[in-house]
Amino acid sequence: MLLAFHKPYGVLSQFTPDGSRWRALREFGFPRGVYPVGRLDAESEGLLLLSDEGPLVDRLLHPRHGHRRVYWAQVERIPAQEALAALAGGIEIGGFRTRPARAWLLDPQPDVPPREPPIRFRRNVADRWIALELTEGKNHQVRRMTAAVGHPTLRLIRQQIGDFSLGHLAAGQWSELGLEARRAVCADGDWAKAGVARRPSRAQGGAP
């Protein structure tokens, strides 16, 4: 099975608590045997996939497939075209150069439900939502990229994987993906058939 979960702020991408203040995935009533496909930091929100299908997980995560992920980042100040071009062209962070990406200002700005706790507010500093489409996922990559061009990330939401987006899935809720949704997740490359090999077996799920 392949599940889509809207991970809230403050939740680890693992089932076992790590002794910190963050919550773990075991609180959300997932079926037995599924595991996260990749990870999101506890401070980040948005689309997290879970699956019990080893070959599919390997294909989604292997760098050679360059699987697309779209992030919405609320950043300090309004990025100029030069900053967006730098993000798109690849920049040096932590001893490696990021792959070419797509970066753009979201227009109109998205109507995103407020976060709890709220982001820090600075009365004299504007903020804007931008989108980044990446084909890699280094540790804290989006936050490090925006900081490198002078626009620290205040809030980060993974909005899309492949052609599948969060849509109206509420924070803390999950659902099993049907055939068309699986095809959307696996939209990159001719290996997409691996993502539709299993039939959906459950309908909608959710946090208790």
Stockholm file with secondary structure:
# STOCKHOLM 1.0

chainA/1-208         MLLAFHKPYGVLSQFTPDGSRWRALREFGFPRGVYPVGRLDAESEGLLLLSDEGPLVDRLLHPRHGHRRVYWAQVERIPAQEALAALAGGIEIGGFRTRPARAWLLDPQPDVPPREPPIRFRRNVADRWIALELTEGKNHQVRRMTAAVGHPTLRLIRQQIGDFSLGHLAAGQWSELGLEARRAVCADGDWAKAGVARRPSRAQGGAP
#=GR chainA/1-208 SS CEEEEEECTTBCSSSSCCSSSSBCGGGGCCCTTCEEESCCCTTCEEEEEEESCHHHHHHHHCGGGCCCEEEEEEEESCCCHHHHHHHHHCCEETTEECCCCEEEECSSCCCCCCCSSCCCCCTTCCEEEEEEEESCCCTTHHHHHHHHTTCCEEEEEEEEETTEECTTCCTTEEEECCHHHHHHHTCSSGGGGGGGSSCCCCCEEECC
#=GC SS_cons         CEEEEEECTTBCSSSSCCSSSSBCGGGGCCCTTCEEESCCCTTCEEEEEEESCHHHHHHHHCGGGCCCEEEEEEEESCCCHHHHHHHHHCCEETTEECCCCEEEECSSCCCCCCCSSCCCCCTTCCEEEEEEEESCCCTTHHHHHHHHTTCCEEEEEEEEETTEECTTCCTTEEEECCHHHHHHHTCSSGGGGGGGSSCCCCCEEECC
//
